[in-house]
Amino acid sequence: MKNKIISIGHKNPDTDSVLSAVLVSRFGKKIFGVEIEAVMAGDVNNETKFILEKLKIKKPRILKVIKKEVIVLVDTTEPKQIIDGLTEDNLMAIIDHHNLGGLKSSKPIFTRVESIGCTGSVIYKILKEKNIKIDKTSAILMITCIISDTLNFNSPTTTLDDKKIFKELNQIAKLDMKKFVGKLFFAKSSLKGISVNDIISKDYKQFDMGKYKVGIGVWETTAPETVNVQKDKIIKSLVKKKDQEKIDYMFFSVVDIVKNNSDLYIIGKEEQGLAKKVFSGNMKENLMFLKGVVSRKKQVTPQLRDGLGK
């Protein structure tokens, strides 16, 4: 019996990660000629939950460790962010929009990595090139990936391709975008059922930067004050997480997706020294205000990496 083929994104999955895995599953037979099951390396956030329920799509099951499954990896190539158990032998394909994280394969595999706003946009390009018809539900899934990851085209990760793809997709989806974005971002900002640990962990990624381990968490919201009011508890949780994971530097930012700014949490002297070295924001009570900074991918991670000399 052949090993099961699954599509999966990074740990602590965001909306683009989960929906991209779902899209690969929906089109697996047409793209790869095989049936593919979408799974997750962690539970969904409220934004992802909202869109899955709206489209009546069953939430993918959570898989914590890969055993013999064959993998289509989406939305990451960073080893620290990938489900445990992945080896060079069980990797079948990669579809992503981040920097190459150092993965290796024991054989030639399908690889599509582009500098674009989201993995959903990369999947759209693959479908178009293969002349695969896109249904309304899939169009909405891809639109959601674009809107979520580019913060409604306000992130510097947005490309002209993303905008063009969105327009073509909405000819199929026919969404009232003002209403749709409002509901999507309301769900993204919702703290319903969210603990302090969830706030710092739901969109958390760990990076190897030379000899240093750096953790960077993000919470995107239309109402940053609802998060910052819990600042003291959040800082205590970040300090604990840093210690438990043996991280050299731990950062967390609350991104205001309306005003397109962020508050960077500074939890210790190490973080303060590095943040002052690479950012020009003003410090006040353990928060550094970063005007115009909304993207971990382009405006935080590369700067920290450069600041550490790696």
C-alpha positions as protocol buffer text, in pm:
chain_id: "A"
residue {
  index: 1
  type: MET
  ca { x: 0 y: 0 z: 0 }
}
residue {
  index: 2
  type: LYS
  ca { x: 137 y: 343 z: -94 }
}
residue {
  index: 3
  type: ASN
  ca { x: 213 y: 596 z: 177 }
}
residue {
  index: 4
  type: LYS
  ca { x: -52 y: 862 z: 232 }
}
residue {
  index: 5
  type: ILE
  ca { x: 12 y: 1196 z: 62 }
}
residue {
  index: 6
  type: ILE
  ca { x: -64 y: 1507 z: 266 }
}
residue {
  index: 7
  type: SER
  ca { x: -38 y: 1884 z: 221 }
}
residue {
  index: 8
  type: ILE
  ca { x: 71 y: 2078 z: 526 }
}
residue {
  index: 9
  type: GLY
  ca { x: 201 y: 2422 z: 624 }
}
residue {
  index: 10
  type: HIS
  ca { x: 410 y: 2550 z: 912 }
}
residue {
  index: 11
  type: LYS
  ca { x: 366 y: 2507 z: 1286 }
}
residue {
  index: 12
  type: ASN
  ca { x: 130 y: 2762 z: 1446 }
}
residue {
  index: 13
  type: PRO
  ca { x: -48 y: 2790 z: 1110 }
}
residue {
  index: 14
  type: ASP
  ca { x: -193 y: 3116 z: 985 }
}
residue {
  index: 15
  type: THR
  ca { x: -472 y: 3152 z: 730 }
}
residue {
  index: 16
  type: ASP
  ca { x: -252 y: 3136 z: 419 }
}
residue {
  index: 17
  type: SER
  ca { x: -82 y: 2822 z: 553 }
}
residue {
  index: 18
  type: VAL
  ca { x: -405 y: 2631 z: 623 }
}
residue {
  index: 19
  type: LEU
  ca { x: -596 y: 2744 z: 315 }
}
residue {
  index: 20
  type: SER
  ca { x: -300 y: 2672 z: 86 }
}
residue {
  index: 21
  type: ALA
  ca { x: -291 y: 2317 z: 219 }
}
residue {
  index: 22
  type: VAL
  ca { x: -666 y: 2292 z: 155 }
}
residue {
  index: 23
  type: LEU
  ca { x: -623 y: 2425 z: -200 }
}
residue {
  index: 24
  type: VAL
  ca { x: -349 y: 2173 z: -276 }
}
residue {
  index: 25
  type: SER
  ca { x: -583 y: 1904 z: -150 }
}
residue {
  index: 26
  type: ARG
  ca { x: -872 y: 2030 z: -367 }
}
residue {
  index: 27
  type: PHE
  ca { x: -655 y: 2034 z: -680 }
}
residue {
  index: 28
  type: GLY
  ca { x: -412 y: 1754 z: -593 }
}
residue {
  index: 29
  type: LYS
  ca { x: -541 y: 1516 z: -859 }
}
residue {
  index: 30
  type: LYS
  ca { x: -513 y: 1779 z: -1133 }
}
residue {
  index: 31
  type: ILE
  ca { x: -175 y: 1924 z: -1030 }
}
residue {
  index: 32
  type: PHE
  ca { x: 8 y: 1611 z: -914 }
}
residue {
  index: 33
  type: GLY
  ca { x: -213 y: 1327 z: -1040 }
}
residue {
  index: 34
  type: VAL
  ca { x: -276 y: 1195 z: -689 }
}
residue {
  index: 35
  type: GLU
  ca { x: -524 y: 1235 z: -406 }
}
residue {
  index: 36
  type: ILE
  ca { x: -393 y: 1460 z: -129 }
}
residue {
  index: 37
  type: GLU
  ca { x: -527 y: 1519 z: 222 }
}
residue {
  index: 38
  type: ALA
  ca { x: -490 y: 1862 z: 381 }
}
residue {
  index: 39
  type: VAL
  ca { x: -369 y: 1851 z: 742 }
}
residue {
  index: 40
  type: MET
  ca { x: -239 y: 2108 z: 992 }
}
residue {
  index: 41
  type: ALA
  ca { x: 64 y: 2120 z: 1221 }
}
residue {
  index: 42
  type: GLY
  ca { x: -140 y: 2314 z: 1480 }
}
residue {
  index: 43
  type: ASP
  ca { x: -493 y: 2439 z: 1538 }
}
residue {
  index: 44
  type: VAL
  ca { x: -659 y: 2720 z: 1339 }
}
residue {
  index: 45
  type: ASN
  ca { x: -686 y: 3082 z: 1450 }
}
residue {
  index: 46
  type: ASN
  ca { x: -1021 y: 3264 z: 1461 }
}
residue {
  index: 47
  type: GLU
  ca { x: -975 y: 3413 z: 1113 }
}
residue {
  index: 48
  type: THR
  ca { x: -915 y: 3073 z: 953 }
}
residue {
  index: 49
  type: LYS
  ca { x: -1201 y: 2924 z: 1152 }
}
residue {
  index: 50
  type: PHE
  ca { x: -1431 y: 3197 z: 1020 }
}
residue {
  index: 51
  type: ILE
  ca { x: -1358 y: 3131 z: 653 }
}
residue {
  index: 52
  type: LEU
  ca { x: -1373 y: 2753 z: 682 }
}
residue {
  index: 53
  type: GLU
  ca { x: -1712 y: 2776 z: 853 }
}
residue {
  index: 54
  type: LYS
  ca { x: -1837 y: 3034 z: 600 }
}
residue {
  index: 55
  type: LEU
  ca { x: -1747 y: 2803 z: 311 }
}
residue {
  index: 56
  type: LYS
  ca { x: -1864 y: 2490 z: 497 }
}
residue {
  index: 57
  type: ILE
  ca { x: -1521 y: 2328 z: 463 }
}
residue {
  index: 58
  type: LYS
  ca { x: -1429 y: 2069 z: 723 }
}
residue {
  index: 59
  type: LYS
  ca { x: -1136 y: 2175 z: 938 }
}
residue {
  index: 60
  type: PRO
  ca { x: -828 y: 1967 z: 850 }
}
residue {
  index: 61
  type: ARG
  ca { x: -707 y: 1727 z: 1115 }
}
residue {
  index: 62
  type: ILE
  ca { x: -402 y: 1814 z: 1322 }
}
residue {
  index: 63
  type: LEU
  ca { x: -87 y: 1610 z: 1266 }
}
residue {
  index: 64
  type: LYS
  ca { x: 201 y: 1657 z: 1508 }
}
residue {
  index: 65
  type: VAL
  ca { x: 459 y: 1411 z: 1371 }
}
residue {
  index: 66
  type: ILE
  ca { x: 523 y: 1277 z: 1022 }
}
residue {
  index: 67
  type: LYS
  ca { x: 582 y: 903 z: 1007 }
}
residue {
  index: 68
  type: LYS
  ca { x: 562 y: 757 z: 657 }
}
residue {
  index: 69
  type: GLU
  ca { x: 346 y: 1023 z: 493 }
}
residue {
  index: 70
  type: VAL
  ca { x: 457 y: 1184 z: 167 }
}
residue {
  index: 71
  type: ILE
  ca { x: 455 y: 1563 z: 200 }
}
residue {
  index: 72
  type: VAL
  ca { x: 354 y: 1859 z: -12 }
}
residue {
  index: 73
  type: LEU
  ca { x: 491 y: 2143 z: 201 }
}
residue {
  index: 74
  type: VAL
  ca { x: 326 y: 2485 z: 172 }
}
residue {
  index: 75
  type: ASP
  ca { x: 405 y: 2831 z: 307 }
}
residue {
  index: 76
  type: THR
  ca { x: 746 y: 2755 z: 460 }
}
residue {
  index: 77
  type: THR
  ca { x: 1088 y: 2605 z: 398 }
}
residue {
  index: 78
  type: GLU
  ca { x: 1228 y: 2700 z: 740 }
}
residue {
  index: 79
  type: PRO
  ca { x: 1329 y: 2380 z: 928 }
}
residue {
  index: 80
  type: LYS
  ca { x: 1240 y: 2525 z: 1270 }
}
residue {
  index: 81
  type: GLN
  ca { x: 884 y: 2588 z: 1149 }
}
residue {
  index: 82
  type: ILE
  ca { x: 819 y: 2246 z: 994 }
}
residue {
  index: 83
  type: ILE
  ca { x: 635 y: 1955 z: 1151 }
}
residue {
  index: 84
  type: ASP
  ca { x: 858 y: 1702 z: 1326 }
}
residue {
  index: 85
  type: GLY
  ca { x: 960 y: 1392 z: 1132 }
}
residue {
  index: 86
  type: LEU
  ca { x: 1012 y: 1540 z: 786 }
}
residue {
  index: 87
  type: THR
  ca { x: 1307 y: 1381 z: 606 }
}
residue {
  index: 88
  type: GLU
  ca { x: 1469 y: 1424 z: 266 }
}
residue {
  index: 89
  type: ASP
  ca { x: 1295 y: 1105 z: 153 }
}
residue {
  index: 90
  type: ASN
  ca { x: 930 y: 1196 z: 217 }
}
residue {
  index: 91
  type: LEU
  ca { x: 927 y: 1544 z: 65 }
}
residue {
  index: 92
  type: MET
  ca { x: 733 y: 1546 z: -265 }
}
residue {
  index: 93
  type: ALA
  ca { x: 679 y: 1917 z: -336 }
}
residue {
  index: 94
  type: ILE
  ca { x: 724 y: 2269 z: -199 }
}
residue {
  index: 95
  type: ILE
  ca { x: 499 y: 2566 z: -273 }
}
residue {
  index: 96
  type: ASP
  ca { x: 598 y: 2883 z: -88 }
}
residue {
  index: 97
  type: HIS
  ca { x: 657 y: 3259 z: -93 }
}
residue {
  index: 98
  type: HIS
  ca { x: 930 y: 3292 z: 173 }
}
residue {
  index: 99
  type: ASN
  ca { x: 1307 y: 3276 z: 161 }
}
residue {
  index: 100
  type: LEU
  ca { x: 1464 y: 2932 z: 121 }
}
residue {
  index: 101
  type: GLY
  ca { x: 1518 y: 2791 z: 466 }
}
residue {
  index: 102
  type: GLY
  ca { x: 1774 y: 2522 z: 387 }
}
residue {
  index: 103
  type: LEU
  ca { x: 1563 y: 2212 z: 318 }
}
residue {
  index: 104
  type: LYS
  ca { x: 1717 y: 1925 z: 123 }
}
residue {
  index: 105
  type: SER
  ca { x: 1564 y: 1652 z: -88 }
}
residue {
  index: 106
  type: SER
  ca { x: 1704 y: 1309 z: -169 }
}
residue {
  index: 107
  type: LYS
  ca { x: 1550 y: 1327 z: -517 }
}
residue {
  index: 108
  type: PRO
  ca { x: 1418 y: 1588 z: -763 }
}
residue {
  index: 109
  type: ILE
  ca { x: 1089 y: 1736 z: -640 }
}
residue {
  index: 110
  type: PHE
  ca { x: 831 y: 1986 z: -761 }
}
residue {
  index: 111
  type: THR
  ca { x: 935 y: 2325 z: -626 }
}
residue {
  index: 112
  type: ARG
  ca { x: 762 y: 2661 z: -673 }
}
residue {
  index: 113
  type: VAL
  ca { x: 884 y: 2950 z: -459 }
}
residue {
  index: 114
  type: GLU
  ca { x: 806 y: 3307 z: -562 }
}
residue {
  index: 115
  type: SER
  ca { x: 852 y: 3652 z: -413 }
}
residue {
  index: 116
  type: ILE
  ca { x: 482 y: 3732 z: -388 }
}
residue {
  index: 117
  type: GLY
  ca { x: 227 y: 3822 z: -123 }
}
residue {
  index: 118
  type: CYS
  ca { x: 104 y: 3478 z: -25 }
}
residue {
  index: 119
  type: THR
  ca { x: 122 y: 3110 z: -108 }
}
residue {
  index: 120
  type: GLY
  ca { x: -238 y: 3127 z: -232 }
}
residue {
  index: 121
  type: SER
  ca { x: -118 y: 3350 z: -517 }
}
residue {
  index: 122
  type: VAL
  ca { x: 151 y: 3098 z: -611 }
}
residue {
  index: 123
  type: ILE
  ca { x: -113 y: 2823 z: -625 }
}
residue {
  index: 124
  type: TYR
  ca { x: -329 y: 3043 z: -849 }
}
residue {
  index: 125
  type: LYS
  ca { x: -39 y: 3078 z: -1094 }
}
residue {
  index: 126
  type: ILE
  ca { x: 11 y: 2701 z: -1103 }
}
residue {
  index: 127
  type: LEU
  ca { x: -358 y: 2645 z: -1175 }
}
residue {
  index: 128
  type: LYS
  ca { x: -365 y: 2905 z: -1452 }
}
residue {
  index: 129
  type: GLU
  ca { x: -53 y: 2765 z: -1618 }
}
residue {
  index: 130
  type: LYS
  ca { x: -210 y: 2419 z: -1620 }
}
residue {
  index: 131
  type: ASN
  ca { x: -544 y: 2558 z: -1749 }
}
residue {
  index: 132
  type: ILE
  ca { x: -728 y: 2419 z: -1446 }
}
residue {
  index: 133
  type: LYS
  ca { x: -1072 y: 2567 z: -1391 }
}
residue {
  index: 134
  type: ILE
  ca { x: -1116 y: 2750 z: -1062 }
}
residue {
  index: 135
  type: ASP
  ca { x: -1451 y: 2713 z: -883 }
}
residue {
  index: 136
  type: LYS
  ca { x: -1608 y: 2986 z: -667 }
}
residue {
  index: 137
  type: THR
  ca { x: -1515 y: 2829 z: -333 }
}
residue {
  index: 138
  type: SER
  ca { x: -1152 y: 2792 z: -436 }
}
residue {
  index: 139
  type: ALA
  ca { x: -1150 y: 3151 z: -564 }
}
residue {
  index: 140
  type: ILE
  ca { x: -1271 y: 3272 z: -223 }
}
residue {
  index: 141
  type: LEU
  ca { x: -1004 y: 3063 z: -51 }
}
residue {
  index: 142
  type: MET
  ca { x: -731 y: 3224 z: -262 }
}
residue {
  index: 143
  type: ILE
  ca { x: -873 y: 3572 z: -215 }
}
residue {
  index: 144
  type: THR
  ca { x: -869 y: 3513 z: 161 }
}
residue {
  index: 145
  type: CYS
  ca { x: -503 y: 3411 z: 146 }
}
residue {
  index: 146
  type: ILE
  ca { x: -421 y: 3732 z: -40 }
}
residue {
  index: 147
  type: ILE
  ca { x: -621 y: 3965 z: 184 }
}
residue {
  index: 148
  type: SER
  ca { x: -500 y: 3801 z: 506 }
}
residue {
  index: 149
  type: ASP
  ca { x: -129 y: 3784 z: 424 }
}
residue {
  index: 150
  type: THR
  ca { x: -106 y: 4127 z: 255 }
}
residue {
  index: 151
  type: LEU
  ca { x: -331 y: 4293 z: 515 }
}
residue {
  index: 152
  type: ASN
  ca { x: -569 y: 4399 z: 238 }
}
residue {
  index: 153
  type: PHE
  ca { x: -274 y: 4509 z: 16 }
}
residue {
  index: 154
  type: ASN
  ca { x: -121 y: 4731 z: 287 }
}
residue {
  index: 155
  type: SER
  ca { x: 180 y: 4512 z: 360 }
}
residue {
  index: 156
  type: PRO
  ca { x: 508 y: 4576 z: 174 }
}
residue {
  index: 157
  type: THR
  ca { x: 495 y: 4209 z: 74 }
}
residue {
  index: 158
  type: THR
  ca { x: 215 y: 4296 z: -170 }
}
residue {
  index: 159
  type: THR
  ca { x: 305 y: 4270 z: -539 }
}
residue {
  index: 160
  type: LEU
  ca { x: 137 y: 4381 z: -859 }
}
residue {
  index: 161
  type: ASP
  ca { x: 77 y: 4013 z: -930 }
}
residue {
  index: 162
  type: ASP
  ca { x: -126 y: 3979 z: -609 }
}
residue {
  index: 163
  type: LYS
  ca { x: -349 y: 4269 z: -711 }
}
residue {
  index: 164
  type: LYS
  ca { x: -396 y: 4131 z: -1062 }
}
residue {
  index: 165
  type: ILE
  ca { x: -469 y: 3781 z: -931 }
}
residue {
  index: 166
  type: PHE
  ca { x: -721 y: 3921 z: -683 }
}
residue {
  index: 167
  type: LYS
  ca { x: -912 y: 4101 z: -960 }
}
residue {
  index: 168
  type: GLU
  ca { x: -926 y: 3786 z: -1172 }
}
residue {
  index: 169
  type: LEU
  ca { x: -1038 y: 3576 z: -876 }
}
residue {
  index: 170
  type: ASN
  ca { x: -1313 y: 3816 z: -776 }
}
residue {
  index: 171
  type: GLN
  ca { x: -1461 y: 3788 z: -1124 }
}
residue {
  index: 172
  type: ILE
  ca { x: -1535 y: 3432 z: -1014 }
}
residue {
  index: 173
  type: ALA
  ca { x: -1608 y: 3493 z: -644 }
}
residue {
  index: 174
  type: LYS
  ca { x: -1807 y: 3817 z: -689 }
}
residue {
  index: 175
  type: LEU
  ca { x: -1752 y: 3925 z: -328 }
}
residue {
  index: 176
  type: ASP
  ca { x: -1855 y: 4258 z: -178 }
}
residue {
  index: 177
  type: MET
  ca { x: -1501 y: 4324 z: -66 }
}
residue {
  index: 178
  type: LYS
  ca { x: -1575 y: 4599 z: 186 }
}
residue {
  index: 179
  type: LYS
  ca { x: -1810 y: 4369 z: 376 }
}
residue {
  index: 180
  type: PHE
  ca { x: -1589 y: 4064 z: 330 }
}
residue {
  index: 181
  type: VAL
  ca { x: -1271 y: 4232 z: 452 }
}
residue {
  index: 182
  type: GLY
  ca { x: -1458 y: 4382 z: 747 }
}
residue {
  index: 183
  type: LYS
  ca { x: -1583 y: 4039 z: 859 }
}
residue {
  index: 184
  type: LEU
  ca { x: -1248 y: 3872 z: 794 }
}
residue {
  index: 185
  type: PHE
  ca { x: -1050 y: 4128 z: 995 }
}
residue {
  index: 186
  type: PHE
  ca { x: -1310 y: 4126 z: 1271 }
}
residue {
  index: 187
  type: ALA
  ca { x: -1247 y: 3752 z: 1302 }
}
residue {
  index: 188
  type: LYS
  ca { x: -869 y: 3806 z: 1280 }
}
residue {
  index: 189
  type: SER
  ca { x: -887 y: 4053 z: 1570 }
}
residue {
  index: 190
  type: SER
  ca { x: -1123 y: 3848 z: 1786 }
}
residue {
  index: 191
  type: LEU
  ca { x: -992 y: 3744 z: 2128 }
}
residue {
  index: 192
  type: LYS
  ca { x: -1283 y: 3506 z: 2183 }
}
residue {
  index: 193
  type: GLY
  ca { x: -1148 y: 3191 z: 2344 }
}
residue {
  index: 194
  type: ILE
  ca { x: -793 y: 3330 z: 2322 }
}
residue {
  index: 195
  type: SER
  ca { x: -558 y: 3307 z: 2620 }
}
residue {
  index: 196
  type: VAL
  ca { x: -244 y: 3516 z: 2671 }
}
residue {
  index: 197
  type: ASN
  ca { x: -40 y: 3214 z: 2565 }
}
residue {
  index: 198
  type: ASP
  ca { x: -250 y: 3191 z: 2248 }
}
residue {
  index: 199
  type: ILE
  ca { x: -187 y: 3558 z: 2173 }
}
residue {
  index: 200
  type: ILE
  ca { x: 190 y: 3512 z: 2172 }
}
residue {
  index: 201
  type: SER
  ca { x: 188 y: 3165 z: 2013 }
}
residue {
  index: 202
  type: LYS
  ca { x: -81 y: 3159 z: 1743 }
}
residue {
  index: 203
  type: ASP
  ca { x: 142 y: 3334 z: 1490 }
}
residue {
  index: 204
  type: TYR
  ca { x: 486 y: 3256 z: 1629 }
}
residue {
  index: 205
  type: LYS
  ca { x: 790 y: 3152 z: 1428 }
}
residue {
  index: 206
  type: GLN
  ca { x: 1140 y: 3054 z: 1534 }
}
residue {
  index: 207
  type: PHE
  ca { x: 1444 y: 3135 z: 1321 }
}
residue {
  index: 208
  type: ASP
  ca { x: 1807 y: 3026 z: 1321 }
}
residue {
  index: 209
  type: MET
  ca { x: 2017 y: 3339 z: 1268 }
}
residue {
  index: 210
  type: GLY
  ca { x: 2372 y: 3215 z: 1264 }
}
residue {
  index: 211
  type: LYS
  ca { x: 2455 y: 3099 z: 1616 }
}
residue {
  index: 212
  type: TYR
  ca { x: 2143 y: 3264 z: 1759 }
}
residue {
  index: 213
  type: LYS
  ca { x: 1789 y: 3135 z: 1799 }
}
residue {
  index: 214
  type: VAL
  ca { x: 1531 y: 3409 z: 1754 }
}
residue {
  index: 215
  type: GLY
  ca { x: 1158 y: 3382 z: 1824 }
}
residue {
  index: 216
  type: ILE
  ca { x: 918 y: 3631 z: 1665 }
}
residue {
  index: 217
  type: GLY
  ca { x: 547 y: 3633 z: 1744 }
}
residue {
  index: 218
  type: VAL
  ca { x: 283 y: 3853 z: 1581 }
}
residue {
  index: 219
  type: TRP
  ca { x: -76 y: 3946 z: 1659 }
}
residue {
  index: 220
  type: GLU
  ca { x: -261 y: 4134 z: 1384 }
}
residue {
  index: 221
  type: THR
  ca { x: -565 y: 4331 z: 1495 }
}
residue {
  index: 222
  type: THR
  ca { x: -792 y: 4625 z: 1423 }
}
residue {
  index: 223
  type: ALA
  ca { x: -789 y: 4708 z: 1795 }
}
residue {
  index: 224
  type: PRO
  ca { x: -433 y: 4687 z: 1937 }
}
residue {
  index: 225
  type: GLU
  ca { x: -546 y: 4833 z: 2269 }
}
residue {
  index: 226
  type: THR
  ca { x: -741 y: 4511 z: 2343 }
}
residue {
  index: 227
  type: VAL
  ca { x: -410 y: 4325 z: 2336 }
}
residue {
  index: 228
  type: ASN
  ca { x: -180 y: 4587 z: 2489 }
}
residue {
  index: 229
  type: VAL
  ca { x: -402 y: 4621 z: 2794 }
}
residue {
  index: 230
  type: GLN
  ca { x: -267 y: 4275 z: 2884 }
}
residue {
  index: 231
  type: LYS
  ca { x: 94 y: 4387 z: 2839 }
}
residue {
  index: 232
  type: ASP
  ca { x: 228 y: 4276 z: 3177 }
}
residue {
  index: 233
  type: LYS
  ca { x: 84 y: 3925 z: 3141 }
}
residue {
  index: 234
  type: ILE
  ca { x: 210 y: 3903 z: 2784 }
}
residue {
  index: 235
  type: ILE
  ca { x: 564 y: 4000 z: 2885 }
}
residue {
  index: 236
  type: LYS
  ca { x: 567 y: 3740 z: 3163 }
}
residue {
  index: 237
  type: SER
  ca { x: 453 y: 3474 z: 2914 }
}
residue {
  index: 238
  type: LEU
  ca { x: 719 y: 3581 z: 2662 }
}
residue {
  index: 239
  type: VAL
  ca { x: 993 y: 3559 z: 2925 }
}
residue {
  index: 240
  type: LYS
  ca { x: 873 y: 3212 z: 3021 }
}
residue {
  index: 241
  type: LYS
  ca { x: 856 y: 3100 z: 2657 }
}
residue {
  index: 242
  type: LYS
  ca { x: 1207 y: 3234 z: 2593 }
}
residue {
  index: 243
  type: ASP
  ca { x: 1341 y: 3033 z: 2885 }
}
residue {
  index: 244
  type: GLN
  ca { x: 1153 y: 2713 z: 2797 }
}
residue {
  index: 245
  type: GLU
  ca { x: 1262 y: 2715 z: 2433 }
}
residue {
  index: 246
  type: LYS
  ca { x: 1617 y: 2832 z: 2511 }
}
residue {
  index: 247
  type: ILE
  ca { x: 1579 y: 3129 z: 2277 }
}
residue {
  index: 248
  type: ASP
  ca { x: 1853 y: 3393 z: 2256 }
}
residue {
  index: 249
  type: TYR
  ca { x: 1615 y: 3674 z: 2152 }
}
residue {
  index: 250
  type: MET
  ca { x: 1237 y: 3679 z: 2187 }
}
residue {
  index: 251
  type: PHE
  ca { x: 1022 y: 3942 z: 2016 }
}
residue {
  index: 252
  type: PHE
  ca { x: 648 y: 3994 z: 1983 }
}
residue {
  index: 253
  type: SER
  ca { x: 464 y: 4264 z: 1790 }
}
residue {
  index: 254
  type: VAL
  ca { x: 105 y: 4380 z: 1792 }
}
residue {
  index: 255
  type: VAL
  ca { x: 25 y: 4498 z: 1440 }
}
residue {
  index: 256
  type: ASP
  ca { x: -242 y: 4763 z: 1388 }
}
residue {
  index: 257
  type: ILE
  ca { x: -393 y: 4662 z: 1053 }
}
residue {
  index: 258
  type: VAL
  ca { x: -597 y: 4982 z: 1031 }
}
residue {
  index: 259
  type: LYS
  ca { x: -321 y: 5239 z: 1093 }
}
residue {
  index: 260
  type: ASN
  ca { x: -42 y: 5014 z: 960 }
}
residue {
  index: 261
  type: ASN
  ca { x: 192 y: 5047 z: 1259 }
}
residue {
  index: 262
  type: SER
  ca { x: 307 y: 4806 z: 1526 }
}
residue {
  index: 263
  type: ASP
  ca { x: 410 y: 4788 z: 1891 }
}
residue {
  index: 264
  type: LEU
  ca { x: 719 y: 4574 z: 1946 }
}
residue {
  index: 265
  type: TYR
  ca { x: 740 y: 4415 z: 2290 }
}
residue {
  index: 266
  type: ILE
  ca { x: 1084 y: 4445 z: 2450 }
}
residue {
  index: 267
  type: ILE
  ca { x: 1119 y: 4186 z: 2726 }
}
residue {
  index: 268
  type: GLY
  ca { x: 1484 y: 4218 z: 2829 }
}
residue {
  index: 269
  type: LYS
  ca { x: 1820 y: 4390 z: 2790 }
}
residue {
  index: 270
  type: GLU
  ca { x: 1927 y: 4164 z: 2501 }
}
residue {
  index: 271
  type: GLU
  ca { x: 1614 y: 4246 z: 2304 }
}
residue {
  index: 272
  type: GLN
  ca { x: 1639 y: 4616 z: 2388 }
}
residue {
  index: 273
  type: GLY
  ca { x: 1997 y: 4638 z: 2264 }
}
residue {
  index: 274
  type: LEU
  ca { x: 1921 y: 4460 z: 1937 }
}
residue {
  index: 275
  type: ALA
  ca { x: 1596 y: 4651 z: 1876 }
}
residue {
  index: 276
  type: LYS
  ca { x: 1766 y: 4988 z: 1930 }
}
residue {
  index: 277
  type: LYS
  ca { x: 2040 y: 4881 z: 1691 }
}
residue {
  index: 278
  type: VAL
  ca { x: 1809 y: 4791 z: 1401 }
}
residue {
  index: 279
  type: PHE
  ca { x: 1490 y: 4996 z: 1452 }
}
residue {
  index: 280
  type: SER
  ca { x: 1432 y: 5368 z: 1500 }
}
residue {
  index: 281
  type: GLY
  ca { x: 1113 y: 5349 z: 1705 }
}
residue {
  index: 282
  type: ASN
  ca { x: 1047 y: 5528 z: 2033 }
}
residue {
  index: 283
  type: MET
  ca { x: 1051 y: 5321 z: 2354 }
}
residue {
  index: 284
  type: LYS
  ca { x: 786 y: 5354 z: 2623 }
}
residue {
  index: 285
  type: GLU
  ca { x: 720 y: 5105 z: 2902 }
}
residue {
  index: 286
  type: ASN
  ca { x: 862 y: 4795 z: 2727 }
}
residue {
  index: 287
  type: LEU
  ca { x: 701 y: 4886 z: 2395 }
}
residue {
  index: 288
  type: MET
  ca { x: 880 y: 5020 z: 2088 }
}
residue {
  index: 289
  type: PHE
  ca { x: 646 y: 5195 z: 1845 }
}
residue {
  index: 290
  type: LEU
  ca { x: 732 y: 5108 z: 1486 }
}
residue {
  index: 291
  type: LYS
  ca { x: 564 y: 5341 z: 1238 }
}
residue {
  index: 292
  type: GLY
  ca { x: 473 y: 5177 z: 909 }
}
residue {
  index: 293
  type: VAL
  ca { x: 601 y: 4835 z: 1015 }
}
residue {
  index: 294
  type: VAL
  ca { x: 351 y: 4554 z: 957 }
}
residue {
  index: 295
  type: SER
  ca { x: 547 y: 4268 z: 798 }
}
residue {
  index: 296
  type: ARG
  ca { x: 755 y: 4020 z: 997 }
}
residue {
  index: 297
  type: LYS
  ca { x: 878 y: 3876 z: 667 }
}
residue {
  index: 298
  type: LYS
  ca { x: 1016 y: 4199 z: 517 }
}
residue {
  index: 299
  type: GLN
  ca { x: 1038 y: 4458 z: 795 }
}
residue {
  index: 300
  type: VAL
  ca { x: 1142 y: 4265 z: 1106 }
}
residue {
  index: 301
  type: THR
  ca { x: 1316 y: 3933 z: 1036 }
}
residue {
  index: 302
  type: PRO
  ca { x: 1574 y: 4057 z: 780 }
}
residue {
  index: 303
  type: GLN
  ca { x: 1660 y: 4358 z: 999 }
}
residue {
  index: 304
  type: LEU
  ca { x: 1714 y: 4140 z: 1307 }
}
residue {
  index: 305
  type: ARG
  ca { x: 1924 y: 3898 z: 1102 }
}
residue {
  index: 306
  type: ASP
  ca { x: 2140 y: 4184 z: 975 }
}
residue {
  index: 307
  type: GLY
  ca { x: 2169 y: 4328 z: 1325 }
}
residue {
  index: 308
  type: LEU
  ca { x: 2305 y: 3999 z: 1450 }
}
residue {
  index: 309
  type: GLY
  ca { x: 2557 y: 4002 z: 1170 }
}
residue {
  index: 310
  type: LYS
  ca { x: 2414 y: 3697 z: 993 }
}
